[in-house]
Amino acid sequence: MDISGISILISLVVLAVVAALVFFVRKDRAENRLSPLAGLAFGFILAGILFGQERLLGYALMGIGVTLAVVDMLRRSRR
């Protein structure tokens, strides 16, 4: 496995740990819940990492994920 494969594997493990913390360690308050838009953004960023070998597709998926995350943050800040 080359260095890029190892870095992708490490980033996936870190993202999985963060997702586990968000889903399992959360308190049952409404502000701590992951919104559907944030979950979709997380999925797009994960897909962008997985398809990182094809740069155009990987960057496009990550860009969509970041854009969705920003939209979700703006929507939550207005409430």
C-alpha positions in Angstrom: 0.0 0.0 0.0 1.5 3.3 -1.0 1.5 6.5 1.1 -1.7 7.9 -0.4 -3.6 4.7 0.4 -2.4 4.9 4.0 -3.4 8.5 4.4 -6.9 7.8 3.0 -7.2 4.9 5.4 -6.1 7.0 8.4 -8.6 9.8 7.4 -11.4 7.3 7.1 -10.6 5.9 10.6 -10.6 9.4 12.0 -13.9 10.2 10.4 -15.4 7.0 11.6 -14.3 7.8 15.2 -15.8 11.3 14.9 -19.1 9.9 13.6 -19.2 7.3 16.4 -18.7 10.1 18.9 -21.4 12.2 17.4 -24.0 9.4 17.3 -23.2 7.5 20.5 -21.9 10.0 23.0 -24.4 12.7 22.3 -26.9 13.9 24.8 -30.5 13.9 23.9 -30.7 17.6 23.4 -31.9 18.9 20.1 -28.9 21.2 19.5 -26.5 18.2 19.7 -28.3 16.1 17.1 -26.9 15.7 13.6 -29.3 17.2 11.1 -30.1 15.4 7.9 -28.3 18.1 5.9 -25.2 17.7 8.0 -25.4 13.9 7.6 -25.6 14.3 3.9 -22.6 16.7 3.9 -20.7 14.1 6.0 -21.5 11.5 3.4 -20.4 13.6 0.5 -17.1 14.4 2.2 -16.5 10.7 2.9 -17.3 9.9 -0.7 -14.9 12.6 -1.8 -12.2 10.9 0.2 -13.0 7.5 -1.1 -12.9 8.7 -4.7 -9.7 10.7 -4.1 -7.8 8.8 -6.8 -9.8 10.7 -9.4 -9.1 14.3 -8.5 -12.0 16.0 -10.3 -14.6 13.7 -8.8 -13.1 13.7 -5.3 -12.8 17.4 -5.1 -16.3 17.9 -6.5 -17.8 15.6 -3.9 -15.8 17.3 -1.1 -16.8 20.7 -2.3 -20.5 19.7 -2.3 -20.1 18.3 1.2 -18.5 21.5 2.5 -21.1 23.7 0.8 -23.9 21.6 2.4 -22.2 21.9 5.8 -21.9 25.7 5.5 -25.6 25.9 4.5 -26.5 23.7 7.5 -24.5 26.0 9.9 -26.2 29.1 8.5 -29.6 27.5 8.9 -28.9 26.5 12.5 -27.5 29.9 13.4 -30.7 31.7 12.3 -32.8 29.6 14.7 
